[in-house]
């Protein structure tokens, strides 16, 4: 009986292991979301009606600060691109 208990205790995951796995999973999901945000921002910048110079500024900003730059594009840049006339 005691050997079975020891065997089950060695197989059971400790709370530190479970917490570590949860943190790792959260990090992976957040990283994936940031990569998707960055790629979608680049696609959106390329498809926008902005002139070549402004597209370049937004692309450099997105590469310089991938998360903040991409987020700023969706919050500020897209609205500005919609107001401008279609100059390509």
C-alpha positions in Angstrom: 0.0 0.0 0.0 2.8 2.4 0.9 4.6 1.7 -2.4 1.5 2.5 -4.4 1.1 5.8 -2.5 4.7 6.7 -3.2 4.3 5.7 -6.9 1.2 7.9 -7.3 2.9 10.8 -5.5 5.8 10.7 -7.9 3.5 10.7 -10.9 1.3 13.6 -9.7 2.3 17.0 -11.0 3.2 19.5 -8.3 1.5 22.9 -8.2 4.8 24.6 -9.3 4.8 22.4 -12.5 1.2 23.3 -13.2 1.8 27.0 -12.6 4.9 26.9 -14.8 3.0 25.2 -17.6 0.2 27.8 -17.3 2.6 30.7 -17.5 4.4 29.1 -20.5 1.0 28.6 -22.3 0.0 32.2 -21.6 3.3 33.4 -22.9 3.0 31.4 -26.1 -0.6 32.6 -26.7 0.4 36.3 -26.1 3.4 35.9 -28.4 1.2 34.4 -31.1 -1.4 37.2 -30.7 1.4 39.8 -31.0 2.8 38.2 -34.1 -0.7 38.1 -35.7 -1.3 41.7 -34.8 2.1 42.7 -36.3 1.5 40.8 -39.6 -2.1 42.1 -39.9 -0.9 45.7 -39.3 1.7 45.3 -42.1 -0.9 43.9 -44.5 -3.3 46.7 -43.6 -0.6 49.4 -44.1 0.3 48.0 -47.5 -3.3 48.0 -48.6 -4.1 51.5 -47.2 -4.6 54.6 -49.4 -1.6 56.4 -47.9 1.1 57.7 -50.1 4.4 55.8 -50.3 6.2 58.1 -47.9 3.5 57.7 -45.2 3.4 54.0 -45.7 7.1 53.9 -45.2 6.8 55.9 -42.0 4.2 53.5 -40.6 6.2 50.4 -41.7 9.3 51.7 -40.0 7.3 52.5 -36.8 5.8 49.0 -36.9 9.2 47.4 -37.2 10.8 49.7 -34.6 8.1 49.0 -32.0 6.2 45.9 -33.2 3.5 45.8 -30.6 3.0 49.5 -29.9 3.5 50.4 -33.6 0.9 47.9 -34.8 -1.5 48.9 -32.1 -1.1 52.6 -33.0 -1.7 51.8 -36.6 -5.1 50.3 -35.9 -6.0 53.0 -33.4 -4.7 56.1 -35.2 -3.3 55.3 -38.6 -6.2 53.6 -40.2 -8.6 56.4 -39.4 -6.1 58.9 -40.9 -5.7 56.7 -44.0 -9.5 56.6 -44.6 -9.7 60.4 -44.4 -7.0 61.0 -47.0 -7.7 60.9 -50.8 -6.6 57.8 -52.6 -3.1 58.8 -53.7 -0.9 55.9 -54.5 
